[in-house]
Amino acid sequence: MAEPVLNEEHQRILGRDAQRNNILAARVVAETVKTTLGPKGMDKMLVDRSGNVTITNDGVTILEQMEIEHPAAKMLVEVAKTQEKEVGDGTTTAVMIAGKLLENAEKLLDQKIHPTVITRGYRWASEESAEILKELAVELDSDEQLSKIAQTAMTGKGAEYLKEKFGRMVVETVKILSENKIFDPRGVRIEKKMGGSLEETALIKGIVLGEGRASKDMVLGINNARIALLEEALEVKGPETETRISVSNPDQLQNFLNQEEAMLRAKINAVLESGANVVFAQRGIDDYIKHYLAREGIYAVERVGREDLWSIAKATGAKIVSRLKELRSSDLGAARLVEERLEGDHALTYILGCEDPKSITILIRGGTSHVVEEVERAIRDALGDVASALKDSKIVAGGGAVEVELARRLRAFAKTLTGRERLAVEEFANALEFIPTALAENAGLDPLDVLTELRAIHDAGNKNHGINLFNENVEDSFKNGIIEPLKVKVQAISSASEVAIMILRIDDVIAAKKPRGESARLGAMSGYD
């Protein structure tokens, strides 16, 4: 009798069972985020094992914090992360379309259509969608449109009543930090402070640090600041191991103390000789040095994070100096004002009046940590959308308009096909209509009625009509300012179809060999045509 190839305790799911299992897992993930879509979407409360609470309707945040074990479900989480990384928004849309593509594929599998045929049809539909999207897109022509894109991204995320103010703020931020239409998101610092109201949220064309002066004896502020950024500690470095110093007379002790003082004086002189009147140090500052810096009218902050130093350098033009003795006047940055301001009982350092800053700060205020964190997520989504639109200069109609038009044209494309792939293309079109039906359902409207009306209006040639959920009518989305960047839609549909195709090609799920030093887990997947 032949010996078994696999260990008797192995875990394995084969064929149709593997496909059903994977599709079910993906559908569960898509259904989880479905209710968060759109301006009337609901929030999720995520509670971790320590009792920490996150309240959000941001798709990628929800998926990242959920404890997902199923390997196919994890693939959908990766789709959300990719969408967030590439364009900064559209994560919920991408995951929902992927889940619906798999759900619709199951209908075809039940009709004995081979997965290879389905995946071929889906691939054709995805490629055709990219071409249709290019035809539907229009040129971005104003800052007002950019502001509308930002407002669309933020709608339904806790800052709706201030979306016009935040929209202008986001557009200004992106335009300041963009060079040749390329936006560097690292230049945006978001500081969150509890207290006050969201109306006090402001764009600071400079840097706001969460630390105040190193000593209360120092000046409160410096005009015409000349800024030094230091990695080296402004203190005498102690030995890394326990050390004992043996002295036999008072002179030896005094010599030791004099040497330490001389080293500290050398550090003070290096700062003074450079001409700096503001110092940001990555490490600690000795009390002796604090005293002399205060006496010389120098403003100093200690233990500034590496990323904060980088931001200050980008804003002020300063160079980060690793060794104090190498500090020169040419390494200094400039700002009109550096000052400490008290926010409640906490001191902040403001660096203002920077010439051509490449790093700026958005200071968010709110009554609770949950509010300011959700507003931060909304602003980051809006930054991603505006940056994508500015880079490609192409926009499409929102409110489900582009998905309905895509579905209509894909059905026309399907009629040109003769094989079974035609059925897959039609199911791809049906999956895209999951977006407008979810928008309607989340707003308390009848999704079937809304979809029927949308289809009729699009069949009549009104390709830009979508749902205006604020008055519950189907209207021209461009005229209502409900617009989205082309890149967000292209990436969402492309990523969703890719992961759906990958999951459909899996016909065998096997527990992988136990990694050295780790427990085995269900992770190895192989697919065959």
Secondary structure, DSSP 8 states (H G I E B T S, - for coil): ----SS-TT--EEEHHHHHHHHHHHHHHHHHHHHTT-STT---EEEE-TT--EEEE--HHHHHHHS----HHHHHHHHHHHHHHHHHSS-HHHHHHHHHHHHHHHHHHHHTT--HHHHHHHHHHHHHHHHHHHHHH-EE---HHHHHHHHHHHHTTTT-GGGHHHHHHHHHHHHHHHEETTEE-GGGEEEEEEEBS-GGG-EEESSEEES---S-TTS-SEEEEEEEEEE-S-BS----SS------SSHHHHHHHHHHHHHHHHHHHHHHHHHT-SEEEESS-B-HHHHHHHHHTT-EEE-S--HHHHHHHHHHH---EESSGGG--GGG-EEEEEEEEEEETTEEEEEEE--SS-S-EEEEEEESSHHHHHHHHHHHHHHHHHHHHHHHH-EEEETTTHHHHHHHHHHHHHHTT--STHHHHHHHHHHHHTHHHHHHHHHTTS-HHHHHHHHHHHHHTT-TTEEEETTTTEEEETTTTT-EEEHHHHHHHHHHHHHHHHHHHTEEEEEE----TTS---EEEEEE--
